[in-house]
Amino acid sequence: MPAPRKQSPSSPATSQPGGPASVHPAVAARIRQLALQAEHRRAIAEYRARRAIDQQQRINALLLELIDTLASLFGTQRS
C-alpha cells in the first residue's frame, strides 16, 4: 500500500482562510485599489458636506448682519 502523499503548500487544504495564499495577487491589488477609491470618495463627500455647512453659516451670518443694518435704518433693534 503506497504512503499518503503530502499536500502541496498551495493546496486549498493547507492555506489559511484570509491568508496570503488564499487570494491571487492581482485580485488583492484590485481589492486595495477599490478600497482606496472608496476612501477617496468618502473624503470628497466629507469635504463637500463641511463646505456646505461653512457656506450656510456664512450666509446666516450675512443675513443677521443685513437684518441688524435694516433695523438700524428703521430705528428698531433686533431682539
PDB file of N, CA, C and O in Angstrom:
ATOM      1  N   MET A   1       0.852  -1.172   0.000  1.00  0.00           N
ATOM      2  CA  MET A   1       0.000   0.000   0.000  1.00  0.00           C
ATOM      3  C   MET A   1       0.902   1.242   0.000  1.00  0.00           C
ATOM      4  O   MET A   1       1.798   1.342   0.838  1.00  0.00           O
ATOM      5  N   PRO A   2       0.680   2.203  -0.938  1.00  0.00           N
ATOM      6  CA  PRO A   2       1.546   3.383  -1.008  1.00  0.00           C
ATOM      7  C   PRO A   2       1.249   4.343   0.150  1.00  0.00           C
ATOM      8  O   PRO A   2       0.134   4.403   0.667  1.00  0.00           O
ATOM      9  N   ALA A   3       2.282   5.086   0.532  1.00  0.00           N
ATOM     10  CA  ALA A   3       2.129   6.080   1.605  1.00  0.00           C
ATOM     11  C   ALA A   3       1.297   7.248   1.090  1.00  0.00           C
ATOM     12  O   ALA A   3       1.372   7.596  -0.088  1.00  0.00           O
ATOM     13  N   PRO A   4       0.500   7.855   1.977  1.00  0.00           N
ATOM     14  CA  PRO A   4      -0.304   9.003   1.532  1.00  0.00           C
ATOM     15  C   PRO A   4       0.613  10.148   1.121  1.00  0.00           C
ATOM     16  O   PRO A   4       1.639  10.408   1.749  1.00  0.00           O
ATOM     17  N   ARG A   5       0.207  10.830   0.037  1.00  0.00           N
ATOM     18  CA  ARG A   5       1.013  11.954  -0.457  1.00  0.00           C
ATOM     19  C   ARG A   5       0.790  13.184   0.401  1.00  0.00           C
ATOM     20  O   ARG A   5      -0.301  13.410   0.925  1.00  0.00           O
ATOM     21  N   LYS A   6       1.856  13.981   0.533  1.00  0.00           N
ATOM     22  CA  LYS A   6       1.740  15.245   1.261  1.00  0.00           C
ATOM     23  C   LYS A   6       0.995  16.249   0.400  1.00  0.00           C
ATOM     24  O   LYS A   6       1.121  16.240  -0.825  1.00  0.00           O
ATOM     25  N   GLN A   7       0.223  17.111   1.035  1.00  0.00           N
ATOM     26  CA  GLN A   7      -0.459  18.185   0.320  1.00  0.00           C
ATOM     27  C   GLN A   7       0.575  19.228  -0.096  1.00  0.00           C
ATOM     28  O   GLN A   7       1.527  19.501   0.636  1.00  0.00           O
ATOM     29  N   SER A   8       0.381  19.797  -1.262  1.00  0.00           N
ATOM     30  CA  SER A   8       1.293  20.850  -1.697  1.00  0.00           C
ATOM     31  C   SER A   8       1.034  22.110  -0.867  1.00  0.00           C
ATOM     32  O   SER A   8      -0.084  22.300  -0.388  1.00  0.00           O
ATOM     33  N   PRO A   9       2.042  22.978  -0.684  1.00  0.00           N
ATOM     34  CA  PRO A   9       1.861  24.188   0.132  1.00  0.00           C
ATOM     35  C   PRO A   9       0.772  25.112  -0.386  1.00  0.00           C
ATOM     36  O   PRO A   9       0.175  25.852   0.396  1.00  0.00           O
ATOM     37  N   SER A  10       0.500  25.088  -1.683  1.00  0.00           N
ATOM     38  CA  SER A  10      -0.525  25.981  -2.221  1.00  0.00           C
ATOM     39  C   SER A  10      -1.887  25.308  -2.295  1.00  0.00           C
ATOM     40  O   SER A  10      -2.821  25.884  -2.852  1.00  0.00           O
ATOM     41  N   SER A  11      -2.021  24.150  -1.769  1.00  0.00           N
ATOM     42  CA  SER A  11      -3.277  23.419  -1.804  1.00  0.00           C
ATOM     43  C   SER A  11      -4.314  24.128  -0.935  1.00  0.00           C
ATOM     44  O   SER A  11      -3.968  24.658   0.121  1.00  0.00           O
ATOM     45  N   PRO A  12      -5.584  24.149  -1.362  1.00  0.00           N
ATOM     46  CA  PRO A  12      -6.624  24.783  -0.544  1.00  0.00           C
ATOM     47  C   PRO A  12      -6.731  24.164   0.842  1.00  0.00           C
ATOM     48  O   PRO A  12      -7.138  24.836   1.790  1.00  0.00           O
ATOM     49  N   ALA A  13      -6.374  22.895   0.971  1.00  0.00           N
ATOM     50  CA  ALA A  13      -6.468  22.250   2.273  1.00  0.00           C
ATOM     51  C   ALA A  13      -5.425  22.790   3.248  1.00  0.00           C
ATOM     52  O   ALA A  13      -5.632  22.710   4.459  1.00  0.00           O
ATOM     53  N   THR A  14      -4.319  23.333   2.765  1.00  0.00           N
ATOM     54  CA  THR A  14      -3.269  23.825   3.660  1.00  0.00           C
ATOM     55  C   THR A  14      -3.279  25.339   3.802  1.00  0.00           C
ATOM     56  O   THR A  14      -2.625  25.860   4.705  1.00  0.00           O
ATOM     57  N   SER A  15      -3.992  26.065   2.952  1.00  0.00           N
ATOM     58  CA  SER A  15      -3.977  27.524   3.057  1.00  0.00           C
ATOM     59  C   SER A  15      -4.972  27.983   4.114  1.00  0.00           C
ATOM     60  O   SER A  15      -6.035  27.387   4.292  1.00  0.00           O
ATOM     61  N   GLN A  16      -4.612  29.039   4.802  1.00  0.00           N
ATOM     62  CA  GLN A  16      -5.444  29.612   5.851  1.00  0.00           C
ATOM     63  C   GLN A  16      -6.511  30.503   5.207  1.00  0.00           C
ATOM     64  O   GLN A  16      -6.202  31.234   4.265  1.00  0.00           O
ATOM     65  N   PRO A  17      -7.746  30.462   5.686  1.00  0.00           N
ATOM     66  CA  PRO A  17      -8.749  31.388   5.153  1.00  0.00           C
ATOM     67  C   PRO A  17      -8.335  32.825   5.432  1.00  0.00           C
ATOM     68  O   PRO A  17      -7.986  33.172   6.561  1.00  0.00           O
ATOM     69  N   GLY A  18      -8.376  33.635   4.426  1.00  0.00           N
ATOM     70  CA  GLY A  18      -7.997  35.034   4.579  1.00  0.00           C
ATOM     71  C   GLY A  18      -6.505  35.257   4.598  1.00  0.00           C
ATOM     72  O   GLY A  18      -6.053  36.396   4.710  1.00  0.00           O
ATOM     73  N   GLY A  19      -5.732  34.201   4.491  1.00  0.00           N
ATOM     74  CA  GLY A  19      -4.285  34.328   4.491  1.00  0.00           C
ATOM     75  C   GLY A  19      -3.781  34.730   3.128  1.00  0.00           C
ATOM     76  O   GLY A  19      -4.563  34.813   2.181  1.00  0.00           O
ATOM     77  N   PRO A  20      -2.487  34.983   3.006  1.00  0.00           N
ATOM     78  CA  PRO A  20      -1.934  35.445   1.738  1.00  0.00           C
ATOM     79  C   PRO A  20      -2.054  34.423   0.619  1.00  0.00           C
ATOM     80  O   PRO A  20      -2.075  34.808  -0.550  1.00  0.00           O
ATOM     81  N   ALA A  21      -2.133  33.128   0.935  1.00  0.00           N
ATOM     82  CA  ALA A  21      -2.202  32.121  -0.109  1.00  0.00           C
ATOM     83  C   ALA A  21      -3.607  31.985  -0.681  1.00  0.00           C
ATOM     84  O   ALA A  21      -3.794  31.320  -1.700  1.00  0.00           O
ATOM     85  N   SER A  22      -4.612  32.615  -0.034  1.00  0.00           N
ATOM     86  CA  SER A  22      -5.986  32.412  -0.480  1.00  0.00           C
ATOM     87  C   SER A  22      -6.438  33.412  -1.543  1.00  0.00           C
ATOM     88  O   SER A  22      -7.490  33.215  -2.152  1.00  0.00           O
ATOM     89  N   VAL A  23      -5.674  34.477  -1.782  1.00  0.00           N
ATOM     90  CA  VAL A  23      -6.082  35.497  -2.749  1.00  0.00           C
ATOM     91  C   VAL A  23      -4.971  35.675  -3.782  1.00  0.00           C
ATOM     92  O   VAL A  23      -3.799  35.846  -3.444  1.00  0.00           O
ATOM     93  N   HIS A  24      -5.371  35.630  -5.028  1.00  0.00           N
ATOM     94  CA  HIS A  24      -4.421  35.840  -6.116  1.00  0.00           C
ATOM     95  C   HIS A  24      -3.882  37.265  -6.025  1.00  0.00           C
ATOM     96  O   HIS A  24      -4.637  38.176  -5.685  1.00  0.00           O
ATOM     97  N   PRO A  25      -2.603  37.487  -6.317  1.00  0.00           N
ATOM     98  CA  PRO A  25      -2.020  38.840  -6.194  1.00  0.00           C
ATOM     99  C   PRO A  25      -2.775  39.901  -6.999  1.00  0.00           C
ATOM    100  O   PRO A  25      -2.915  41.037  -6.547  1.00  0.00           O
ATOM    101  N   ALA A  26      -3.254  39.537  -8.175  1.00  0.00           N
ATOM    102  CA  ALA A  26      -3.983  40.519  -8.984  1.00  0.00           C
ATOM    103  C   ALA A  26      -5.305  40.890  -8.309  1.00  0.00           C
ATOM    104  O   ALA A  26      -5.728  42.045  -8.342  1.00  0.00           O
ATOM    105  N   VAL A  27      -5.943  39.903  -7.703  1.00  0.00           N
ATOM    106  CA  VAL A  27      -7.198  40.170  -7.000  1.00  0.00           C
ATOM    107  C   VAL A  27      -6.930  41.039  -5.771  1.00  0.00           C
ATOM    108  O   VAL A  27      -7.682  41.972  -5.488  1.00  0.00           O
ATOM    109  N   ALA A  28      -5.865  40.731  -5.049  1.00  0.00           N
ATOM    110  CA  ALA A  28      -5.509  41.535  -3.875  1.00  0.00           C
ATOM    111  C   ALA A  28      -5.209  42.977  -4.278  1.00  0.00           C
ATOM    112  O   ALA A  28      -5.607  43.911  -3.581  1.00  0.00           O
ATOM    113  N   ALA A  29      -4.521  43.161  -5.384  1.00  0.00           N
ATOM    114  CA  ALA A  29      -4.213  44.511  -5.860  1.00  0.00           C
ATOM    115  C   ALA A  29      -5.494  45.257  -6.221  1.00  0.00           C
ATOM    116  O   ALA A  29      -5.620  46.447  -5.932  1.00  0.00           O
ATOM    117  N   ARG A  30      -6.432  44.574  -6.844  1.00  0.00           N
ATOM    118  CA  ARG A  30      -7.708  45.202  -7.218  1.00  0.00           C
ATOM    119  C   ARG A  30      -8.514  45.565  -5.968  1.00  0.00           C
ATOM    120  O   ARG A  30      -9.160  46.611  -5.917  1.00  0.00           O
ATOM    121  N   ILE A  31      -8.469  44.698  -4.974  1.00  0.00           N
ATOM    122  CA  ILE A  31      -9.168  44.980  -3.721  1.00  0.00           C
ATOM    123  C   ILE A  31      -8.594  46.233  -3.077  1.00  0.00           C
ATOM    124  O   ILE A  31      -9.342  47.094  -2.614  1.00  0.00           O
ATOM    125  N   ARG A  32      -7.262  46.340  -3.045  1.00  0.00           N
ATOM    126  CA  ARG A  32      -6.626  47.542  -2.483  1.00  0.00           C
ATOM    127  C   ARG A  32      -7.015  48.781  -3.282  1.00  0.00           C
ATOM    128  O   ARG A  32      -7.287  49.835  -2.707  1.00  0.00           O
ATOM    129  N   GLN A  33      -7.039  48.655  -4.596  1.00  0.00           N
ATOM    130  CA  GLN A  33      -7.391  49.789  -5.451  1.00  0.00           C
ATOM    131  C   GLN A  33      -8.822  50.245  -5.180  1.00  0.00           C
ATOM    132  O   GLN A  33      -9.080  51.443  -5.062  1.00  0.00           O
ATOM    133  N   LEU A  34      -9.744  49.302  -5.083  1.00  0.00           N
ATOM    134  CA  LEU A  34     -11.138  49.648  -4.815  1.00  0.00           C
ATOM    135  C   LEU A  34     -11.307  50.264  -3.424  1.00  0.00           C
ATOM    136  O   LEU A  34     -12.104  51.184  -3.236  1.00  0.00           O
ATOM    137  N   ALA A  35     -10.555  49.752  -2.461  1.00  0.00           N
ATOM    138  CA  ALA A  35     -10.621  50.311  -1.110  1.00  0.00           C
ATOM    139  C   ALA A  35     -10.117  51.753  -1.097  1.00  0.00           C
ATOM    140  O   ALA A  35     -10.705  52.611  -0.439  1.00  0.00           O
ATOM    141  N   LEU A  36      -9.035  52.019  -1.818  1.00  0.00           N
ATOM    142  CA  LEU A  36      -8.508  53.385  -1.898  1.00  0.00           C
ATOM    143  C   LEU A  36      -9.487  54.317  -2.595  1.00  0.00           C
ATOM    144  O   LEU A  36      -9.655  55.465  -2.183  1.00  0.00           O
ATOM    145  N   GLN A  37     -10.136  53.827  -3.654  1.00  0.00           N
ATOM    146  CA  GLN A  37     -11.128  54.643  -4.354  1.00  0.00           C
ATOM    147  C   GLN A  37     -12.302  54.968  -3.436  1.00  0.00           C
ATOM    148  O   GLN A  37     -12.793  56.097  -3.424  1.00  0.00           O
ATOM    149  N   ALA A  38     -12.750  53.977  -2.669  1.00  0.00           N
ATOM    150  CA  ALA A  38     -13.860  54.205  -1.753  1.00  0.00           C
ATOM    151  C   ALA A  38     -13.466  55.215  -0.669  1.00  0.00           C
ATOM    152  O   ALA A  38     -14.267  56.074  -0.303  1.00  0.00           O
ATOM    153  N   GLU A  39     -12.244  55.113  -0.162  1.00  0.00           N
ATOM    154  CA  GLU A  39     -11.757  56.059   0.835  1.00  0.00           C
ATOM    155  C   GLU A  39     -11.694  57.471   0.250  1.00  0.00           C
ATOM    156  O   GLU A  39     -12.045  58.443   0.918  1.00  0.00           O
ATOM    157  N   HIS A  40     -11.252  57.572  -0.982  1.00  0.00           N
ATOM    158  CA  HIS A  40     -11.173  58.874  -1.655  1.00  0.00           C
ATOM    159  C   HIS A  40     -12.574  59.470  -1.822  1.00  0.00           C
ATOM    160  O   HIS A  40     -12.779  60.660  -1.582  1.00  0.00           O
ATOM    161  N   ARG A  41     -13.527  58.643  -2.232  1.00  0.00           N
ATOM    162  CA  ARG A  41     -14.905  59.137  -2.394  1.00  0.00           C
ATOM    163  C   ARG A  41     -15.482  59.614  -1.063  1.00  0.00           C
ATOM    164  O   ARG A  41     -16.175  60.630  -1.012  1.00  0.00           O
ATOM    165  N   ARG A  42     -15.195  58.876   0.017  1.00  0.00           N
ATOM    166  CA  ARG A  42     -15.668  59.297   1.338  1.00  0.00           C
ATOM    167  C   ARG A  42     -15.050  60.630   1.734  1.00  0.00           C
ATOM    168  O   ARG A  42     -15.736  61.494   2.280  1.00  0.00           O
ATOM    169  N   ALA A  43     -13.757  60.803   1.461  1.00  0.00           N
ATOM    170  CA  ALA A  43     -13.086  62.062   1.793  1.00  0.00           C
ATOM    171  C   ALA A  43     -13.693  63.223   1.012  1.00  0.00           C
ATOM    172  O   ALA A  43     -13.878  64.309   1.562  1.00  0.00           O
ATOM    173  N   ILE A  44     -14.002  63.005  -0.255  1.00  0.00           N
ATOM    174  CA  ILE A  44     -14.629  64.052  -1.068  1.00  0.00           C
ATOM    175  C   ILE A  44     -16.007  64.393  -0.521  1.00  0.00           C
ATOM    176  O   ILE A  44     -16.364  65.567  -0.421  1.00  0.00           O
ATOM    177  N   ALA A  45     -16.776  63.385  -0.168  1.00  0.00           N
ATOM    178  CA  ALA A  45     -18.119  63.621   0.384  1.00  0.00           C
ATOM    179  C   ALA A  45     -18.043  64.397   1.691  1.00  0.00           C
ATOM    180  O   ALA A  45     -18.845  65.303   1.917  1.00  0.00           O
ATOM    181  N   GLU A  46     -17.087  64.055   2.560  1.00  0.00           N
ATOM    182  CA  GLU A  46     -16.917  64.789   3.817  1.00  0.00           C
ATOM    183  C   GLU A  46     -16.523  66.235   3.556  1.00  0.00           C
ATOM    184  O   GLU A  46     -17.028  67.147   4.210  1.00  0.00           O
ATOM    185  N   TYR A  47     -15.615  66.447   2.596  1.00  0.00           N
ATOM    186  CA  TYR A  47     -15.188  67.809   2.262  1.00  0.00           C
ATOM    187  C   TYR A  47     -16.385  68.625   1.772  1.00  0.00           C
ATOM    188  O   TYR A  47     -16.582  69.764   2.197  1.00  0.00           O
ATOM    189  N   ARG A  48     -17.172  68.044   0.887  1.00  0.00           N
ATOM    190  CA  ARG A  48     -18.334  68.771   0.349  1.00  0.00           C
ATOM    191  C   ARG A  48     -19.362  69.070   1.428  1.00  0.00           C
ATOM    192  O   ARG A  48     -19.977  70.137   1.424  1.00  0.00           O
ATOM    193  N   ALA A  49     -19.550  68.139   2.345  1.00  0.00           N
ATOM    194  CA  ALA A  49     -20.502  68.374   3.441  1.00  0.00           C
ATOM    195  C   ALA A  49     -20.010  69.503   4.338  1.00  0.00           C
ATOM    196  O   ALA A  49     -20.788  70.381   4.711  1.00  0.00           O
ATOM    197  N   ARG A  50     -18.708  69.489   4.690  1.00  0.00           N
ATOM    198  CA  ARG A  50     -18.153  70.566   5.525  1.00  0.00           C
ATOM    199  C   ARG A  50     -18.252  71.906   4.813  1.00  0.00           C
ATOM    200  O   ARG A  50     -18.574  72.920   5.431  1.00  0.00           O
ATOM    201  N   ARG A  51     -17.974  71.910   3.511  1.00  0.00           N
ATOM    202  CA  ARG A  51     -18.044  73.149   2.733  1.00  0.00           C
ATOM    203  C   ARG A  51     -19.472  73.699   2.703  1.00  0.00           C
ATOM    204  O   ARG A  51     -19.677  74.905   2.839  1.00  0.00           O
ATOM    205  N   ALA A  52     -20.444  72.827   2.528  1.00  0.00           N
ATOM    206  CA  ALA A  52     -21.846  73.265   2.509  1.00  0.00           C
ATOM    207  C   ALA A  52     -22.246  73.847   3.860  1.00  0.00           C
ATOM    208  O   ALA A  52     -22.957  74.850   3.917  1.00  0.00           O
ATOM    209  N   ILE A  53     -21.799  73.230   4.940  1.00  0.00           N
ATOM    210  CA  ILE A  53     -22.098  73.754   6.278  1.00  0.00           C
ATOM    211  C   ILE A  53     -21.452  75.119   6.462  1.00  0.00           C
ATOM    212  O   ILE A  53     -22.090  76.045   6.963  1.00  0.00           O
ATOM    213  N   ASP A  54     -20.189  75.252   6.061  1.00  0.00           N
ATOM    214  CA  ASP A  54     -19.494  76.535   6.176  1.00  0.00           C
ATOM    215  C   ASP A  54     -20.192  77.618   5.367  1.00  0.00           C
ATOM    216  O   ASP A  54     -20.344  78.745   5.840  1.00  0.00           O
ATOM    217  N   GLN A  55     -20.616  77.290   4.156  1.00  0.00           N
ATOM    218  CA  GLN A  55     -21.307  78.270   3.308  1.00  0.00           C
ATOM    219  C   GLN A  55     -22.621  78.691   3.955  1.00  0.00           C
ATOM    220  O   GLN A  55     -22.973  79.871   3.935  1.00  0.00           O
ATOM    221  N   GLN A  56     -23.349  77.734   4.529  1.00  0.00           N
ATOM    222  CA  GLN A  56     -24.617  78.066   5.165  1.00  0.00           C
ATOM    223  C   GLN A  56     -24.388  78.957   6.379  1.00  0.00           C
ATOM    224  O   GLN A  56     -25.168  79.875   6.630  1.00  0.00           O
ATOM    225  N   GLN A  57     -23.325  78.695   7.132  1.00  0.00           N
ATOM    226  CA  GLN A  57     -23.019  79.538   8.291  1.00  0.00           C
ATOM    227  C   GLN A  57     -22.665  80.956   7.856  1.00  0.00           C
ATOM    228  O   GLN A  57     -23.063  81.922   8.507  1.00  0.00           O
ATOM    229  N   ARG A  58     -21.920  81.087   6.762  1.00  0.00           N
ATOM    230  CA  ARG A  58     -21.590  82.430   6.252  1.00  0.00           C
ATOM    231  C   ARG A  58     -22.849  83.158   5.790  1.00  0.00           C
ATOM    232  O   ARG A  58     -23.013  84.348   6.059  1.00  0.00           O
ATOM    233  N   ILE A  59     -23.726  82.456   5.105  1.00  0.00           N
ATOM    234  CA  ILE A  59     -24.983  83.067   4.652  1.00  0.00           C
ATOM    235  C   ILE A  59     -25.807  83.522   5.849  1.00  0.00           C
ATOM    236  O   ILE A  59     -26.351  84.627   5.854  1.00  0.00           O
ATOM    237  N   ASN A  60     -25.896  82.663   6.866  1.00  0.00           N
ATOM    238  CA  ASN A  60     -26.661  83.034   8.066  1.00  0.00           C
ATOM    239  C   ASN A  60     -26.079  84.273   8.732  1.00  0.00           C
ATOM    240  O   ASN A  60     -26.821  85.162   9.151  1.00  0.00           O
ATOM    241  N   ALA A  61     -24.750  84.336   8.831  1.00  0.00           N
ATOM    242  CA  ALA A  61     -24.106  85.499   9.440  1.00  0.00           C
ATOM    243  C   ALA A  61     -24.384  86.763   8.624  1.00  0.00           C
ATOM    244  O   ALA A  61     -24.657  87.822   9.190  1.00  0.00           O
ATOM    245  N   LEU A  62     -24.316  86.652   7.307  1.00  0.00           N
ATOM    246  CA  LEU A  62     -24.602  87.815   6.456  1.00  0.00           C
ATOM    247  C   LEU A  62     -26.059  88.251   6.582  1.00  0.00           C
ATOM    248  O   LEU A  62     -26.353  89.446   6.595  1.00  0.00           O
ATOM    249  N   LEU A  63     -26.954  87.298   6.673  1.00  0.00           N
ATOM    250  CA  LEU A  63     -28.370  87.650   6.838  1.00  0.00           C
ATOM    251  C   LEU A  63     -28.608  88.360   8.167  1.00  0.00           C
ATOM    252  O   LEU A  63     -29.362  89.331   8.220  1.00  0.00           O
ATOM    253  N   LEU A  64     -27.979  87.892   9.230  1.00  0.00           N
ATOM    254  CA  LEU A  64     -28.134  88.562  10.521  1.00  0.00           C
ATOM    255  C   LEU A  64     -27.562  89.977  10.465  1.00  0.00           C
ATOM    256  O   LEU A  64     -28.145  90.912  11.015  1.00  0.00           O
ATOM    257  N   GLU A  65     -26.432  90.125   9.804  1.00  0.00           N
ATOM    258  CA  GLU A  65     -25.843  91.455   9.656  1.00  0.00           C
ATOM    259  C   GLU A  65     -26.772  92.363   8.845  1.00  0.00           C
ATOM    260  O   GLU A  65     -26.926  93.538   9.176  1.00  0.00           O
ATOM    261  N   LEU A  66     -27.378  91.842   7.811  1.00  0.00           N
ATOM    262  CA  LEU A  66     -28.317  92.610   6.993  1.00  0.00           C
ATOM    263  C   LEU A  66     -29.544  93.013   7.805  1.00  0.00           C
ATOM    264  O   LEU A  66     -30.018  94.145   7.705  1.00  0.00           O
ATOM    265  N   ILE A  67     -30.049  92.092   8.600  1.00  0.00           N
ATOM    266  CA  ILE A  67     -31.210  92.397   9.441  1.00  0.00           C
ATOM    267  C   ILE A  67     -30.861  93.503  10.433  1.00  0.00           C
ATOM    268  O   ILE A  67     -31.648  94.428  10.635  1.00  0.00           O
ATOM    269  N   ASP A  68     -29.675  93.410  11.058  1.00  0.00           N
ATOM    270  CA  ASP A  68     -29.246  94.450  12.001  1.00  0.00           C
ATOM    271  C   ASP A  68     -29.121  95.806  11.305  1.00  0.00           C
ATOM    272  O   ASP A  68     -29.520  96.830  11.859  1.00  0.00           O
ATOM    273  N   THR A  69     -28.568  95.811  10.094  1.00  0.00           N
ATOM    274  CA  THR A  69     -28.405  97.059   9.348  1.00  0.00           C
ATOM    275  C   THR A  69     -29.756  97.663   8.994  1.00  0.00           C
ATOM    276  O   THR A  69     -29.965  98.865   9.157  1.00  0.00           O
ATOM    277  N   LEU A  70     -30.668  96.834   8.512  1.00  0.00           N
ATOM    278  CA  LEU A  70     -32.006  97.337   8.182  1.00  0.00           C
ATOM    279  C   LEU A  70     -32.739  97.815   9.424  1.00  0.00           C
ATOM    280  O   LEU A  70     -33.443  98.825   9.389  1.00  0.00           O
ATOM    281  N   ALA A  71     -32.573  97.092  10.513  1.00  0.00           N
ATOM    282  CA  ALA A  71     -33.229  97.509  11.761  1.00  0.00           C
ATOM    283  C   ALA A  71     -32.701  98.861  12.221  1.00  0.00           C
ATOM    284  O   ALA A  71     -33.463  99.692  12.714  1.00  0.00           O
ATOM    285  N   SER A  72     -31.399  99.083  12.062  1.00  0.00           N
ATOM    286  CA  SER A  72     -30.839 100.371  12.475  1.00  0.00           C
ATOM    287  C   SER A  72     -31.335 101.510  11.564  1.00  0.00           C
ATOM    288  O   SER A  72     -31.514 102.644  12.010  1.00  0.00           O
ATOM    289  N   LEU A  73     -31.546 101.189  10.309  1.00  0.00           N
ATOM    290  CA  LEU A  73     -32.066 102.215   9.381  1.00  0.00           C
ATOM    291  C   LEU A  73     -33.495 102.610   9.747  1.00  0.00           C
ATOM    292  O   LEU A  73     -33.875 103.770   9.593  1.00  0.00           O
ATOM    293  N   PHE A  74     -34.276 101.666  10.225  1.00  0.00           N
ATOM    294  CA  PHE A  74     -35.673 101.947  10.563  1.00  0.00           C
ATOM    295  C   PHE A  74     -35.830 102.293  12.029  1.00  0.00           C
ATOM    296  O   PHE A  74     -36.952 102.485  12.497  1.00  0.00           O
ATOM    297  N   GLY A  75     -34.727 102.379  12.769  1.00  0.00           N
ATOM    298  CA  GLY A  75     -34.770 102.810  14.166  1.00  0.00           C
ATOM    299  C   GLY A  75     -35.276 101.740  15.123  1.00  0.00           C
ATOM    300  O   GLY A  75     -35.728 102.077  16.217  1.00  0.00           O
ATOM    301  N   THR A  76     -35.220 100.506  14.765  1.00  0.00           N
ATOM    302  CA  THR A  76     -35.638  99.437  15.675  1.00  0.00           C
ATOM    303  C   THR A  76     -34.443  98.531  15.951  1.00  0.00           C
ATOM    304  O   THR A  76     -33.481  98.482  15.185  1.00  0.00           O
ATOM    305  N   GLN A  77     -34.531  97.838  17.036  1.00  0.00           N
ATOM    306  CA  GLN A  77     -33.469  96.896  17.417  1.00  0.00           C
ATOM    307  C   GLN A  77     -34.004  95.478  17.320  1.00  0.00           C
ATOM    308  O   GLN A  77     -35.140  95.182  17.691  1.00  0.00           O
ATOM    309  N   ARG A  78     -33.147  94.625  16.811  1.00  0.00           N
ATOM    310  CA  ARG A  78     -33.492  93.208  16.750  1.00  0.00           C
ATOM    311  C   ARG A  78     -33.272  92.618  18.126  1.00  0.00           C
ATOM    312  O   ARG A  78     -32.267  92.906  18.775  1.00  0.00           O
ATOM    313  N   SER A  79     -34.197  91.799  18.575  1.00  0.00           N
ATOM    314  CA  SER A  79     -34.040  91.209  19.907  1.00  0.00           C
ATOM    315  C   SER A  79     -33.391  89.864  19.859  1.00  0.00           C
ATOM    316  O   SER A  79     -33.189  89.238  20.899  1.00  0.00           O
TER     317      SER A  79
END
